[in-house]
């Protein structure tokens, strides 16, 4: 069995107007999030971010502005997802990125991973995501683009 690495990216996809794209997980109805995914061996974090954006939304990151926010957090992996990691692995390090689009686009979702999408103002997006760290990343976005947090 191939286990996931406990190193991942979170990519907040947004517009300059402060709209944020959220996607709903296929395996947990009502779990809304930004793009996330584990780093593959041999990949840079920037490559991971671009790959995950394309896999989960169909958006080509190179066609937009992908930036490394130089911010990472460590968190406890939810128990129901620990089977994806090697035995004994309980923590993950997540690196935050932003992908700025000029206008909202309709993503092409991978039905295996996500079943719905929505563009929301950043405040509503921060409230809708299930993960506290994802909400923090969206609030960080607001500060980066000069919106009142």
N, C-alpha and C positions, 0 to 999 in steps of 0.2 A: 504494500500500500504506500502511496505517495502522500506524505503529510504536507500541510501548508506551513510556510515559514511564519514565525510570529513577528513579522515585519510587514507593515501594510501602509497604504496611502488612503487618504480621504480627499476627494476633489470636489470643492464647491463650485458648481457651474452657475454663472451669474451674468447679468447684464450691468452696464454702467448705471442704469436706473435703479439698481438694487433688487431686481427680480431674481429669484433663485429656483433652479430646477430641482425637484424632488422626485424620487422614484420609489414605488411601493414594492417591497420584497414579495416574491412568489411564495416563499416558504413560511411567511408569517404575515397574514393579512393585517393591515393596519400599521405595519412597521414601515414608516417612510424614512428615507435617508438620502444623503448625497451619494455620489459614486464612491465605492470603497473596494479594496482588493489587496490581496497579498502579493508581495514581491516574489518573482520567480528568480531562481538562481541565475547569476550572470547579468541581471538587469540592474540599471541604475534606478533610483527612485523616480526620476523624471520619466524614464521609459515605462515604468510600472504605471504611473499616473496616466500617460497617454494611452497605453494598452487597455487599461480598465475603462477609461472613458469610451473608447471605441467599442469594446466588447459589450458594455452595459447600455450605451445610448446610441451607438452608430455615429456619433460625432467624432470627426477627425480633429484631435487637439492641435495638430500642426497648422490647421487653417485658422486658428484663433490665438489668443494670448494665454499660454499656460505658464503660471508662475509658482515657484517654490516659495512658500511662506516662511521657510526656515523655522518651523515650529513643529515640535513633536510631543506626544504624550504617551504615557504607558498606562494601560488599563487592564483590568481583569477580564479575560475572555468569558462571555456568557456560558454557563454550564452546558446549555443545549447545543453549543457549537464547538465544544472542546474535542469532540471525537475527530474533528478535522485536523487536529494537531498531534504531534508525537506525544506519547504517554508522559504525563507529568508537566506538560506545558500549560500554564494557566494565565500567562500575561502576554500582551502584545504591545509592540511599539508602533504607533500610528503617526505618519508624517502628513502634514496638511499642505494642500495645493489649492490654487484657484484657477479656474478657466473662464476667461471673460469672452463673452459673445457680444456682438453688436446688437443683436435682437434675439428674442426667444425663438427657438426652433422646436419642431416636434421630433422628439427622439424616436429612434427605432430600437425598441426594447428587446432584450433577449428573454423570451417567455420562460425560459428555465430559471431565470434569476429575478425578473421583475414583471409585474402585471399592469402597472398604471404609472402615469407621470402627471405632474402638475407644476406650473410656474406660479410662484407666489411672491408677494413682497417679502423682503428679508425677515421682517418681524413675524409674519405668519409662518414662514418656513421654519424659523427657530423654534416656534411653539409646536409645530406639527411633527418634527423628527422625534424618533423614539430614543435616540441616544443623546445623553447630556453632552458628550464631547462634540457631537455633530452640531448641537445647538450653540455650543461655545465657538465652533469654527465659523458658523454663520454670523454670530455677533462680531467676531474678529473681522469678517468681511466688511460688515457695516462700517467699522472704524477705518478700514483700509480705503474705502471709497467715499469717505466723508459723510456718511449718514449718521444721524443721531442714534446712539446706542441706548 
